[in-house]
Amino acid sequence: MTKSAKKYLKDLEAEFAGIYEVSDLVARKFFDSNPDNKALLEHFKRKMFNERWNMVEISEKVSNLHPIENSPEEAVLLAKQAYDEAVHYKMVVEVLDHINGGPIDMVDAQRTHGTKNPSQGASLIDKYEAHEDPMVLALYQFLAEGRAALVWQTMADIVEDQFVATRYAKIAKDERFHAKIGKMKLESLVTTQEAQDKCSALAKEMYWDLYEVSCLSNAEPTQRMKDIMIESYGQPQRELAVAI
């Protein structure tokens, strides 16, 4: 029997616990290593461009919304997210300048970090051609933005520098809102067994994508992290760029 959309999404969200726990552990491992300023700059340059790519991708989605198929309410929510992503981009630049003791070289940062890569969550938008499939974009928001909220909040809780911590906390709050936007959209899409099966299959792939994002952007996985992933999702169905 097909679940109601609400029940299906409640059960799906419960599955997120594994990748969320691993993402939290990876972020804590990175900061527990007492990274020097060089490592912090490298870390947040990747995050800066990830926020920029999110801004670009969501803005593109807003500009291509269908006047009939997409409601005005959806347009407002996505436009708000695009604005938030622009603010996050600015905030991460401010953090980088703060860590650097002055403005970073944006030309050099663009050269070294400006291309999408598997350490950035936004790379999944291209991988799954999210602009062609509303379910993919909504799941990305629900799952990946929810994970991002947790990671930013973890960093906000760990970092002692209040200039940095307050910006992380603001980003975390916004990401939680973005995850709700995705969940709201998914609820209108996963109303049939076929749609729920498709969404579940996509999620199973994204769990491993986000495991790669976490490890490539923060720290190598520990055995505990690997065990959590295997216990939560079984063996990956493809070769990964990090150990498992």
Phi, psi and omega in degrees: 000132181291133178288156169294157180301319180297315180294318179300314182291327176297315179293320179297315181299327178297330178293337184293344188305321183296306182291329177294316180297316180297317180298320177296315181296320180295316179298317180295322179298319180299311183285331176293340180282001182051060182299142177282177184299325179297315180293321178296319179297317178299315182301311186276345170294320176298316180292324178302312182286333174295317177296321179296317179295321176300317178302313182295314184292316180290324176298320178297319178298317179300316184292342182249013179298139181280136183294339180255312185289332180248128184283160174302325179298319178295321178299317180297315181296316181291324177296321176297319179295317179301318177297315179302316182297324176295319177296319179297317177305312179297318181296319180292325174300317178299319178296316179299314179298322179296313179295322184284341184080019180161172183303134175285164177278100184291329178296315179292321178298320177297319181295319186269334187228001189279356179261136179301142177210169186297352177275000181244130180301328182297341179297337180291333179299320177286316184304318184260008180050054187299332181290343180267349186219108182299331178295320181296314181295319180295320178293320176303315179297311184297311186274304187288320178289327175296318176296318179299321179301316180297315183294315178297321179293320176302314180295321178299323181286330184276317188291132181275333181291113185291332175302318181282312186299319181294326178289320177298318182295322178295317179297318180300316180299315180295320181296326176297322177295319180296323177297323178294324177300314179297319180296319178299318180293316180300324182301331178277349185254331187262057184261354179236162178297320179300315181293321179293321177297318179296315181297318180296320178296318177297317181299319181298326176287318184293329178304316181285326174300316183287332172298315177298315179304312181300311185287320181290332184263347185234294186197159177295143181288145173272171178297324179299317179297317179299317181297319179300316181296314181295316180295327183278322192230002183075190180285143176294152182264013177210166176286133182262161178275356177228166185289149175217000000 
